[in-house]
Amino acid sequence: MSGKERRPFLICYDVAHPKRLRQLHGLLRKRAIPVQYSVFAGEFGEMRLEMLIRKIGRIIHHREDD
């Protein structure tokens, strides 16, 4: 995927802690369209997708959340 080419993505999550759940939901509401409470759809280029993944990684706990 080139840096400017946008592709559709479906982002789904299962977060154990209510505070992290609210943080992640708020982050994704700004960048994608909610389909259900823990499911979002959006189109991202490579750079924006990588940036979003980094931000998600700072919120979730990798052993407790999916």
N, C-alpha and C positions, 0 to 999 in steps of 0.2 A: 504494500500500500504506500503510495507516495504521501508526502507530508501534507499536501493540500486536499487530497482525495478524501471525501467523507463517505463513511460506510455506516449502515444501520447496526445498532447493538441493542441487546436486551440485557439489562442489569438487574439481577435478583440477589437478595441477601437475606440472611437469617442471623440477627444480632441478639445476643443473650441479655445484654444490659440495657435498661431503658434510656439512660443518658446517651450511650453510643448510638442507639437506635434513632433517637431524635436528631443527633448530630448528622448522621449519615443521611437520614431522610431529608433534612434541610439542605445539605450539600447537593443532593441529587435533584431536588425540586428546582434548583436554580439552573440546572444544566440539561435536564431531560424531562420527558413527559411521563407523569405517573400513570401506570396502567392499573395497578393495585397498590396497596400500601407498601409492600416490599418489592415491587417490580416496576422498573422504569424502562422506557424506550427512548433512544436518542441516536443522532447521527454525529459521528466524531471523526475528525482527521487524526492521523497518527500522533501528532504532538499533543493535541487536546486530550486524546484518550490516555496517553502516558501520564500527563499531568493529573488527570482525574484518578487514575489508578494509584498514583503516589498519595494523593489526598485521602483516598479511601483507606489506604494502608496505614495512614497516621491515625485514623479513627478506630478501626476495628482491632480486636485482639485475635490474632491468628489461631490461637488454641481454643478459643471459646466461640468464635463467630464463623459463619460461612458466607 
